[in-house]
Amino acid sequence: QVQLVESGGGLVQAGESLRLSCTASGNIFSIKTMGWYRQPPGKQRVLVAALTNDGSTVYTDSVKGRFTISRDNANNAVYLQMNSLSPEDTAVYYCAADQKPVTGPDDYWGQGTQVTVSS
């Protein structure tokens, strides 16, 4: 059993930056992949970025060069640094974890944190 808690969302203006944080608790040793999804208003939830324990990363094309996923294993945390934000990035962002090294982690989910980017 793994619990994930996100933080760091908020309201920002276009061009600004945010860093989302996700802290894992419970059976953290079972986690092999962590990642971030987002769900814009009225749209389907999609993968933003993922990071496996060996350091492999994957990003959706729309955030490449702007977003960076990283982990702090000592603190059981994963981060999403979001730069050059635009209104198209507005969404609820969800942290996710998986017990296998997969591109789309989906075994465990956080509660979500709202990111709103104004123009």
Secondary structure, 3 states (H helix, E strand, C coil): CEEEEEECCEEEECCCCEEEEEEEEECHHHCCEEEEEEECCCCCCEEEEEEECCCCEEECHHHCCCEEEEEEHHHCEEEEEECCCCHHHCEEEEEEEECCCCCCCCCEECCCEEEEEEC
